[in-house]
Amino acid sequence: MEALVDHVKTLAKSCDAKTRREILDQLQSLCHSIESPDDTVQRISFLNLQLAGLRIGADLKLFNILSESSSPLTIDQISKNTKENAVLLGIHRTLEHSYTLYQEVDKDAFTANNVCKTLATIGAQAAIHHYFDAMGPGIQELPDLLKDTQYADPEDITNTGIQRAWKTDLSLFLWFQEQPEELSHFQHYLTMNRSGRPIFLDVYPVLEKTETNMDPERALFVDVRGGTSHDIQEWKPWHKDFIQPQTAKGAKFYYMRNIMYDWPDDKCRLNLKHLIDAMGPDSFILIDEMVLPNSGVHWQMAQLDMLMMAVLAARERTHEQWSKLLESAGLKINNIYTYADTLKDSIIEAVPL
């Protein structure tokens, strides 16, 4: 068994990101295939407790303390740093250790592993706060919400789990504006999520698309997202509201990154029609989003799709759903450039029908 484990670790270290993800998926599938019924029930039933434990660990700076120590720490040493009762810490330790968040090297002595070091970062702790504090209550409301609406496809951004959980009439992003701490966690999480990942400029043929008909006075690139995009700061984009008429006319590119998945189809169509009105004869709409396969959707894609439904009455979209949405607005897919194979992050290049 040890030889097999060592072989898998060696293989994972030498492969690319796509192959590493495939190895992880196969190992997870193997694990599930040999579970007993009790194993399955135990694994699923305690998922909420796992995130709660992570939240406690983040509050106590437990992951930071272990990661910053040059040597293993005992329960008593950790207790002195966290000010947490040693008995309570022991219980929490047992919970966390069961999820292999750090490594036990001796009786009541622990050291950081790669998971612990990740959880010590600002971005990872922001993700824990974001999903436990802000999103968690909304997700908990999803079963009753769907039951009350007779399982209709959610389309109202002011009738989601968020409104029920937080007793508000505001849509999620308007609610965020009144919750600066939650908004800060969300922004730190997004920064971490994009760090080091490929970007659309890695694959999109910009030079080829701009070889002709480029008047120096013409707008080159319009960022429709309404916020700062880490990918395109060098383009000096105009920032426009999502569903307002587009005032920058005739630009070569109208770019949206991770916007459409935040909105139901009717709002997306409205925005796309505004862009069509602004386009020149050789303009392109560039939609930077995940393009889910029509079948065999990866579990990470699926859970993001379900989250969008729970808190925004929106969705991630398959290739087929993107085609239908664009056609309903008077557009067609001219090409799709996939720049991150793991989650199918892609540029959908759209032009009028």
Protein Blocks (a to p, Z undefined) as FASTA:
>chain_A
ZZmmmmmmmmmmmmcfklmmmmmmmmmmmmmmmpcfklmmmmmmmmmmmmmmmmmmmmno
mmmmmmmpcbdcdfklmmmmnopafklmmmmmmmmmmnopaccfbghiacddfklmmmmp
mklmmmmmmmmmmmmmmmmmmmmmmmmnoopacfbfklcfklmmnopabdfklmmmmmmk
lmmmmmmmmmmmmgopacfklmmcfklmmmgopafkbcfbdcfkopacfklmmnopaddd
fkbccfbghiabdcdehklmmpcfklmmmmmmmmmmmpcfkbccddddddddfbhpafkl
mmmmmmmmmmnopacddfklmmmmmmmnopacfbdcdfbfklopacdddddZZ
